[in-house]
Amino acid sequence: MDVIVGGGVVGLSVAWRMAREGRQVTVVDPAPGTGASHAAAGMLAPVSEVTYTEAPLLRLGMASLRRWPAFAAELSADAGLDEAAGPGAEQGPNRPDAGQGPNRPGAGRGLDLRSDGTLDVAFGADDLAALDELAAFMDKLGLPVERLTGRECRRLEPMLAPSVRGGLLAAGDAWVDPRRVTAALLAALERRGVPLVRARATGLLREGGREGGAVTGVRLDGDPAELRAERVVVAAGAWSAELAEVPVRPVKGQIMRLRSPQPLLGRCVRGTVHGSYVYLVPRGDGELVVGATQEELGFDTRVTAGGLYELLRDARELVPGVTELEVADVVAGLRPGTPDNLPVIGPSGTPGLAFATGHHRGGVLLAPLTTAILLGEESELAALCTPERFREIS
Ligand code: GLY
């Protein structure tokens, strides 16, 4: 039996895919779906989130984005969402799931999966200069983006401020509602009879009780007090380093959800306002997610006035209408950051121990690829994520 420690989108996805492959798995988490996955906006946006130093991450993101439609379709079917929603709903030209089989019309709709692209906009002259440089970099990488004037941006998104000076459209980017994904994964696991132990893993069991020995299970703070396993997969996000030697640290993100009677935007909008980043992600039900701060403050999950102020200040410059919306939810989550911003996925080097952690800003995006790597379906990209690369420093 495999024990998956961590009930966020990554851990639950790993457990679900393994269960589908006929493996025996158990998930351990005191409160599944309440960590970073609860905070996350769910951007599946490898192109618009690319940065100058992260070309390997871009490869991972693009590969995982390609896997999302089939992943969502299979998950929806396994969770019974298709039955709940009925056939034929939400058919439009821009869904990522048009087609046959796992990509049949409507697949993924219960997860609010949409691929209407991301519009990355610039507010000030300095932001526009940075956007032009980014466009040139993306061009060199061969990324499919379109440079737009301010007017063209507003034609796409009429609620954008008149002062927005220009933008970049990444038409292939997508997004999903991570809270729905978590709920669907939990439902799918329940339907497959996968045990969920609501307890905190406090340590690893080692062969002969020796430090550094093969891992044979986990100790728990509940009942049962321990679980024996052939393999333990640590998918505990920012808390992974408390359980095993892996260089993962918490990176705080504050994020808010606003409620709108009808959707304010048709696609994800990211923007820079005098060098400060903000993104706005529209949900099908009118909710608008505005995020997110990026703070190195350890395990601090306080929502602060300053954090929310910065988000709203920048969001309002880009989309003035946000100030009219009702505040539905504010939350701070902890991203699991690594020294090179790449995830840590695969066997640890210690028998019986594997990792699926360190996904930093991309846990939701990278979940399908993570499962593929752990199931041995992606050997080339697996090399980028190997825990072995940190052997010297962890
Ligand atoms: N991927 C968006 C974030 O981490 O804030």
Boltz pocket constraint, residues with backbone or C-beta under 6 A from the ligand:
constraints:
  - pocket:
      binder: B
      contacts: [[A, 41], [A, 43], [A, 253], [A, 291], [A, 292], [A, 293], [A, 335], [A, 360], [A, 361], [A, 362]]
      max_distance: 6.0
